[in-house]
Amino acid sequence: MKVLVTYASVKGSTAEVAARIGHGVAERGHQVTVLDVREVQSLGGFDAVVMGSAVRSGAWLPEITDFINRFRHELSEKPVWMWLSCIRVLEQHGEEHVRDHYVNSDLMKNLNLKELAVLAGRLSLDEVDWNERWTLAARYDGHTWPSGFDGDFRDWKTIDLWGASIAAALSEPVA
Ligand SMILES: Cc1cc2nc3c(=O)[nH]c(=O)nc-3n(C[C@H](O)[C@H](O)[C@H](O)COP(=O)(O)O)c2cc1C
């Protein structure tokens, strides 16, 4: 199968997750292209789409909204997997909160979505400028002060397993 793995990322950690998922899916025999959502011109050559976004200020990035809007029709026909990379998932009941508040369900409802994964991301405060720190402090909607999540929380084992499950689903014969 020809698979597009596409991402919306500000600081690069979601892009690295995309590369890792792409690698895992390719290792299992699929033809994979990994691209920033802003670079995707067409979904014409792809059989499936895996798309991911970082979260900021309690919402996924506007670039992924734009991508979904641009390819709404194709994404309703091809199988789609989505992940969100964030820190809120690290808090108690975090995954539930992410699913309830960070997902634009209106936009999702017409997609041929197979699975939505909520993954822990990376927040390196030394890479965050003062403006972003202000945004984080004012708009992060968790219970814990966000500076408590200064680090790389990506769980590569979970990411690899998720990629492997996508590859396996794509290898199943279509009924
Ligand atoms: C300014 C700023 C705001 C953020 N807001 C949120 C948020 O509201 N909820 C959340 O779970 N994570 C939030 N995060 C954490 C990011 O989603 C997380 O660090 C993600 O892995 C970053 O991905 P990237 O490196 O691809 O940009 C924020 C990070 C920054 C720098």
Ligand as a Chemical Component Dictionary entry (heavy atoms), coordinates in Angstrom:
data_LIG
# 
_chem_comp.id                   LIG 
_chem_comp.type                 NON-POLYMER 
_chem_comp.pdbx_formal_charge   0 
_chem_comp.three_letter_code    LIG 
# 
loop_
_chem_comp_atom.comp_id 
_chem_comp_atom.atom_id 
_chem_comp_atom.alt_atom_id 
_chem_comp_atom.type_symbol 
_chem_comp_atom.charge 
_chem_comp_atom.model_Cartn_x 
_chem_comp_atom.model_Cartn_y 
_chem_comp_atom.model_Cartn_z 
_chem_comp_atom.pdbx_ordinal 
LIG C1  C1  C 0 3.326  27.492 23.597 1  
LIG C2  C2  C 0 2.932  26.066 23.845 2  
LIG C3  C3  C 0 1.621  25.751 24.160 3  
LIG C4  C4  C 0 1.243  24.412 24.409 4  
LIG N1  N1  N 0 -0.040 24.147 24.761 5  
LIG C5  C5  C 0 -0.389 22.868 25.064 6  
LIG C6  C6  C 0 -1.708 22.548 25.476 7  
LIG O1  O1  O 0 -2.593 23.396 25.557 8  
LIG N2  N2  N 0 -1.988 21.264 25.791 9  
LIG C7  C7  C 0 -1.052 20.268 25.710 10 
LIG O2  O2  O 0 -1.344 19.129 26.017 11 
LIG N3  N3  N 0 0.211  20.531 25.290 12 
LIG C8  C8  C 0 0.555  21.799 24.973 13 
LIG N4  N4  N 0 1.833  22.086 24.576 14 
LIG C9  C9  C 0 2.807  20.986 24.463 15 
LIG C10 C10 C 0 3.016  20.502 23.046 16 
LIG O3  O3  O 0 1.831  20.020 22.479 17 
LIG C11 C11 C 0 4.024  19.353 23.030 18 
LIG O4  O4  O 0 5.172  19.834 23.598 19 
LIG C12 C12 C 0 4.233  18.799 21.622 20 
LIG O5  O5  O 0 4.921  17.575 21.708 21 
LIG C13 C13 C 0 5.040  19.766 20.760 22 
LIG O6  O6  O 0 5.171  19.243 19.458 23 
LIG P1  P1  P 0 6.186  19.893 18.397 24 
LIG O7  O7  O 0 7.604  19.703 18.952 25 
LIG O8  O8  O 0 5.998  19.078 17.172 26 
LIG O9  O9  O 0 5.816  21.309 18.209 27 
LIG C14 C14 C 0 2.220  23.383 24.329 28 
LIG C15 C15 C 0 3.550  23.712 23.992 29 
LIG C16 C16 C 0 3.906  25.034 23.752 30 
LIG C17 C17 C 0 5.348  25.341 23.425 31 
# 
loop_
_chem_comp_bond.comp_id 
_chem_comp_bond.atom_id_1 
_chem_comp_bond.atom_id_2 
_chem_comp_bond.value_order 
_chem_comp_bond.pdbx_ordinal 
LIG C1  C2  SING 1  
LIG C2  C3  SING 2  
LIG C2  C16 DOUB 3  
LIG C3  C4  DOUB 4  
LIG C4  N1  SING 5  
LIG C4  C14 SING 6  
LIG N1  C5  DOUB 7  
LIG C5  C6  SING 8  
LIG C5  C8  SING 9  
LIG C6  O1  DOUB 10 
LIG C6  N2  SING 11 
LIG N2  C7  SING 12 
LIG C7  O2  DOUB 13 
LIG C7  N3  SING 14 
LIG N3  C8  DOUB 15 
LIG C8  N4  SING 16 
LIG N4  C9  SING 17 
LIG N4  C14 SING 18 
LIG C9  C10 SING 19 
LIG C10 O3  SING 20 
LIG C10 C11 SING 21 
LIG C11 O4  SING 22 
LIG C11 C12 SING 23 
LIG C12 O5  SING 24 
LIG C12 C13 SING 25 
LIG C13 O6  SING 26 
LIG O6  P1  SING 27 
LIG P1  O7  DOUB 28 
LIG P1  O8  SING 29 
LIG P1  O9  SING 30 
LIG C14 C15 DOUB 31 
LIG C15 C16 SING 32 
LIG C16 C17 SING 33 
# 
